[in-house]
Amino acid sequence: MMLLTPGATRLDTLEAIWREGLAARLVPEALSAIDAAAQIVARAAAGGEAVYGVNTGFGKLASVRVPPQDTERLQRNLILSHCCGVGEPLDAATTRLMMVLKLLSLGRGASGVRRETVTLIEECLARGVTPVIPAQGSVGASGDLAPLAHMAATLIGEGEAMVEGDRMPSAEALSRAGLSPVVLGPKEGLGLINGTQFSTACALTGLFEAMRNLEAAVAASCLSTDAIMGSTAPLEPELHALRGHAGQIDVARAMRAVMEGSEIRESHREGDTRVQDPYCIRCQPQVTGAALDLLRFAGRTLETEANAVSDNPLVLADGRIVSGGNFHAEPVAFAADQIALAIAEIGAIAQRRVALMVDPTLSFDLPPFLTPQPGLNSGLMIAEVTTAALMSENKHLATPCSTDSTPTSANQEDHVSMAAHGARRLKRMNENLSVIVGVELLCAAQGVEFRAPLTTSPCLRRLMETVRGAVPPLAEDRYMAGDLARAADLVRDGHVSGVCGVRDLLAGGA
């Protein structure tokens, strides 16, 4: 069980919840502010003054007054009418992260949602009740309305949910877990569906996976450098200090540590006629380091948003209920676009290293396509083509989403962020990138083996053992799809970055 402090929950906590499927609940200190805001909303609902979303309609219908006896029905109708999501369901881990983010937002005590509703979300997390949330339908404007409505529907016993791997009506799922649906009070439906939690959860998972892919790419690039007998002179610390970018400095430092003690490198320090290596070798810290800086910046944005109150209207400290626009997901859209650019560029330079290693005119005496018998065997020829296809796909997917907008809701919501699909695409891009880096590992391992009896660094020898534990050397052509899948799994599972300690090496400069 993870305790959440609203306004102060860190990215590493959110990543642990997502990766490990942890339950979470708010710290007890958050409850008094939740209760106070709910009481203010209850008084407003019983009063004579019009308060948006409490005793009025929504969006373009904000001028329509709703009598006190209909406020519960108003909130229920809001949830049901907004359950318009389509497409494949969001995966369970990201759905649970979205619920955690909603807890953090409600826990700030500015939404007016009652304690019992917050508790039901906590209990759903603890007992494994996961709403089925169609992944398409949000434009990231007045919050992620459709996805969050499907989450809220489970709380009132509508829609569908998963329990112990079984999909069923939400009322049945709650009953199986020993829970009961909640009857929504004033503003509670609006408090649940307004907000950026769907977009932010998808962007966060994209960030977590992108960082893991980047760490693996740093390790793979070191192995590739030894495979082509590349120079480590471009990793000199003073060179990077003279430019000053933190990510570049950190990547160069990590690469120096990973490659320390390589016999291959020492063997050609003297007498090597090559003055410079191609950019994909020489400029690794500059490119991957720039991507690291971008991911760190996006991470700071998303950490802020994860702790934000992003529904509407909000209960302020002086008791006023004020309508604003915190639900607009523009910061998340920008962060998702930045992550997408970083993913695309990490893959672009990794793909060029793959192309370098399989090309006999560029790879410094490695056999064509890294096969012992070229001609009879094609070796890693088409594996390289696959990386080119995935690199190109990621370049197209990296086109910014935040620059798009279209008016919705009868022009009441006339500028939207498109954060939701901007964040959702990161999953596909990261899957592509893990394959590219996985193929680079296969090529680099094959290349280093051709350098025997010279050996690579102790750290990279451990990486070689990890790779060869999943994929044997390519002595002759065989069915390759399984090899690529297993190599990509090593990247996704964190084995590649873990065996070389790249995460810790990079964290030293974060």
Steps between C-alpha positions, in 0.01 A plus 500: 500500500642836395403814694443805283568856611294734278716771349826321582498157332812428295546331165682202651198427720266514201730276296511242779120499523472454123767234457426298813119529510507649850190618680497857629308725733522859618681594817251558786603865517323563167154407629416820688543716189287255299222519760511880520468545123214250481310693766542825308363337185206351690405845630526646151274229360233586755532874446336734257806622310590334170828309525630333185477123506348497849149619421530578128541306178839452338693661216263686269218413743660684792217757505238233575419484874444164667285484818657357820293181487654413161871550581566129554327412173694780328831344595395147404370621163830680443697178545274289280478755218877541489576127471568532128844342478583269211786272400708246686503523882786673672734245660437422867828642635446840337134501605607448861756780466222725371295419811800584719538835327132573560555423869788748509286769339199445728733478799596866468158587646391739226255281307213462744483121462403319820724273701289189428546544124875537541503192723321294236776579248757390758311178566469423130878528475551284807255227393586490131186655349624661178257695280491412130589829329484532120817683401360735235268795539685777686629821342669608825296814543230508768693219657519146367124485516415169333779285653443642849125451462558128442709493817229683694233269357655205682473692828123537453457141386472568127717397207750217526798410715764230535546288814758220517532499122124476438304770320149558633240770574633748755224429750599132500870588526442721804285232661764232444756725671266566794434859399186703430441771238500860618211742449659819373447820691510858368784565252650154555438379146659814363792469740562145380487561124666842481877471505802385303557166673455280191740706288746536785500128582568411135772765476662376821513141379647629175763686700586200717542274197693763305749536785549123513552490123748788521698323772512184289603704196797643691616149590442372146689794350804412709493142370459630144800730543717202590350289222618747234819579695389858545690769686418604854685829463164678436401401856768716665338686793653840422355491149147471639557746782593760239149473357327474835177308432424276798359207302797493267744507792311223677480270197870541427585423863279190496658378176851544638410293804331224298794471256774517763748215461421396143785308335345575161531874560857475623602294196455785254591813693826510301525465125129540419487687166143621551495862611132509594214252538160564342261722694295207631808396699673833560191703591323252727525720813382805311191333352399262778594762759270753335222241511576443869470873570165504320368202697610655828322824412184311405528305824498819707188617315322169554597480867342842549189393311473174693468704819272763351132576555359503150123483527248787498363692683736501797449575866753764603651543846264789585194287422419643159412260217668636188473381141825490305689292245745274683359205307667617177778246432737721301798435733445126463468529122830689479668243727369212289631663183840549660513135606402396148783706348749344742380147421526563126855636522630229732374250243635696204860500618476140627377390158801664336729300728323182387544605137867576563571156648340299219665700219845357415611828343458682831536245781879468517555144378184340636350248254200611291179491704696350789479143374801262479394382153357797308327407178384162616359681804332842518577542868353813657417663166124513545517562874660831401217563253249444780672764712481741207126437471445559872720809500297648215172416672616676816600807303145525365351439845720776645307767307375742770145450623491813716487727195166352396167625626134485408198667664269266695184519711322759288811723501503532878824303500654675204867416556607149597841347577478155336709375794323165523602348168829690518575302815347170384727480195806481725427136582525400134811713450673345800417150377662588168804648671556195718521286186750738338723494809453122529621451143795729571593274791489191276719669239744639754532167682566325170755764406686481830520120467680547167768695690607195704741431660476868597229561757279794580472663845397300809169682510428431133603137539220467754267661249617252235418215737151642551441531127637153426288355777196599294630483142787274387763617247390501137726238341265440206163627389199403710148620572569847642171642631536330837855631541384856444211459743724361775758774452226765523372336819845536658477872432141539624557295815794715609757221477721695258520820700513306826799281423713804417356726772425771246200635692715567804777648288259742334317580823817648642451808285121529501 
